[in-house]
Amino acid sequence: RAEPQKEASYRWMLAQRTRAAPAAAGKATPGDGLGAVRYTVELDALETFASMLNEPCYKFLTQSSKLNADGSISHAGAVLEWTLLWDVYLKYLGDGDRWLAYESLLEGLTARGRRLDMWAALTGDQIMEVFEGAPLTPANIVANLEFKPSYGYDVQINAFKRVIESMSQDELSMFLRFATGIGKLPANRRFPAGQKLTIRFMPDDLNRLPSAHTCFWTVDLPPYEDESSMSEKLRQAIAAPQPFALS
């Protein structure tokens, strides 16, 4: 999750746009997707945007918008959302390859101007659903689990599922991050290539906490004899700063 100050700056930029009147028939600008909502950003706000955004992101925003006579800009669809997501990536997520990613994202969004209508009609909510991933529910998590051994541990397997079902959304995210290093599920509710998160019951001291191998998407835990003990120890493990090192 973004730091409060960083998040507030992006929310402020989103709040500066106003909904504009629909373009008259025959006067739509490039990038006006079918049924797309049009927005306007006033000149004063735009000048502040220029100091807050990475230069390429600001350039993308202005090039994807129409410059009005009063210095404001207007555009259709989710141009501003894409701009901010791009800026987040460049500032906080990118690494040595970020400029290659930037160029690829540019080509994917615009195909050099030939496919603007494919994405401009998307709403911000639709885009955020893709980027945020699927809702974290117990059913979505359990559907991505596999248990080893799958026989002889029926009591523990059923207890583990019930523990997952008792978790809040925040705890489910903590569990995924503990087990895989990723706190979300893709929007299609499945891990890439159909990969499963493996839960292994290992003969071990029942006082030990579960341990995770994030490189292999595997969680090892002793075959706890009661559900309350399993729940307590799993929650301790996922809340620890370095759960894979605990015992």
N, C-alpha and C positions, 0 to 999 in steps of 0.2 A: 504494500500500500504506500502511496506517496506520502512524503512528509507534509504536515499540515500547511506550511508556508508555500511549498511548491504546488500543492493541490489547489490552494486558494488562488494562486496566480492564474492557473488554467481555468478555473471556474469563473474568475473575473472576466477573462477574455470571452468566454462563451456568453456571459451575461451582457456584453456590449453590443451584440448584434440585435437588430430588431426585425420583425417580420415585415417584409415589403409586400406591396400589392402585386398580384400576379401580372406577368408580362402580357401585353396585348397580343392577340393572335397575329402571327407572322413577325413578331418582334422579339422572339426568344433569342437569347444569346447562346453561344456554344457552351455545352455543358448542362443546358437545361434538360434534365431527364423528364420523362413523361410523368406529370403530376407532381414534380418536385416543388417543394416550398422555396420561395425566394427570400433572401435575407439581405439586410444592409448594415454596414459598419461605418460609422461616422468618422470624419477626418481626425478629430481629436483622439479618438480611441485608436485609430489606425496608426497614428504617430507613436503612441505608446507601444502598440504591437511591435513596431519596427525595432524598438529597443529591447523587447522581451524575448523575441523569437530568434532562433538561428537564422542567419541571412538567407540560406537556401529555402527554408520553410516560409519565411516572409515573402520571398520571391514567388514561391508556388502559390501562396494565397492571392497575391495581386495579379499574377498571370491567369489564374483561374476565375477571376472576377472581372466585372465591368466597372471601369472608372466613370463616375458620374461627374457632372459639371461642378458640383460643390466640393469635390475632392473625396467624397465618400466612395465606397465600393459596394457593389451588390453581386450576389451570386445565388445559384440554385443548389439545393441539395446539401450535402454534408461536407462542403469544401473546408469550412473552418474546423470541423471535427478531424478531418484527415490532416490538416495542417498541425493541429495540436498533438495528435498521436505521433506524427512524424517528429515533432520537436521533442516529445518525451523520449522517443527512441534515441535520437541523436545525443541528448544531454545525459540521459540516465541509464540507457540500456546498451548503447552501442559500444563496440570495442575497436580493434584495429581494422576490422573489415566494414565498419559502419558506412563508409562512403560508397562502397560497392553495393551495400544493402540499400542505401539511399537511391542510387541510380536505378537499381532494379525495381524499387518501389515506384519511382517516377514512371518508368516504362510500363509497369503493370497497371498503374492508375490511368494513364493517358494514352498509352500506345501511340505516343507522339501525336496526340490530338484526335485519333481516330475512334477511341472507344470511351469518350467522356460520358456518353449517355448510359453506359453500363453501370457506372457507380454513382453518378451525381444524383440519381433519384433515391438513393438509399437515405433513410433517416439516420440521425445520430444514434437512436436507440438500437437500430438494426446493426450498425457498425460496432457499437459497444458490445452487443451480444456476441458477435464473432470474436472480438478481442478479449472479452472477459471470460468466455468459455461457458460451459453448461452450468446450470444451477447445481450446487453441491447438495445432494440429497443422499440419505443412506442407500436408497435403492440404486442410484447411479454408481455409488462407490462399490457396493457389493457385486454389482454386475461386472465389475472389472477385476474381481479377485479370483484367484485359484488357490486351492489348498493342497499342500503336500506334507505327508501322505494324504491321499483322499479317502483312505479307509482306516478304520481302527481309532479314529479321533472324532467320531460323530459328536460327542458331547462338547468337545472343545470347539469344533467348527461352528456348531449352532450357537454356542455361547459367544464366540467372536462376532458372529453376525448380529446378535442382539446388542452387543456392546457398541458396534458401529451404528446400529439403529437408534441408540440412545444419545448419540453425540449431536451437539449443536453444529450449525454450519461452520462456525469458526473452528471448532474442534476437528471437523472433517477436513478442513483446509490444512490444519496443523498435522493431521495424520498423513495426508498426501505428501506434504513437504518433508515430513520425517522419513517416509518410505521411499520417495522418488526424487526429492529435491524440487518438486513442482507442486505448487499449492492449488492448482486448478485442473479441471478436466476440459479437453477441447469441446467446442460447441456441439460436436456430433456425439458427445457423451461416451466416447471410446478413446483409449490411448492409441497413439500412432501404430499402424500396421497390426492392429488387433492384439497388441502386447497386453499381458495380464500382470497384475501385481501379485507376487507369490507370497503366501503366508505359510511358513514352515514351522511345524511343531517338532522341536528338537529335545531329546532327553537331556535334561539339565536341572540344575538347582532351581526349585520352585520359587526361591526368593529373588532370583535374577529378574531384571527388567527386560522387556523385549529389546532387540537390537535390529538395526536396519542396515542394508547394503544398497545404498542409493544407485551405485553403478549397475547393479543387477536387478533392481526393483524387487527386493526380497526383504521380508521381515521375518526374523527368527524369534520364536518365543517358546518358553517351556510349556509343557502341557498342564497348565494350571488346572487344579482340581475343582475350583468353583468360579462362577462367573464374576462375583464381586471382587475377588482377587485379581482376575484378569483385567477387569475394568479399571481398577485402581492403578495397576502397574502400567497398563498401556497409556493411560492418561498422564502418568508421571513421565514416561519415556517421551511422548510427543511434545510435552511442555518444556523439556530440558533443552538448554542451548546446543548441546552436542549429544543427542540421544544415542547415536551409534557407538559412543565411547563409554556409555554407562554400563554398569553391571550391578 
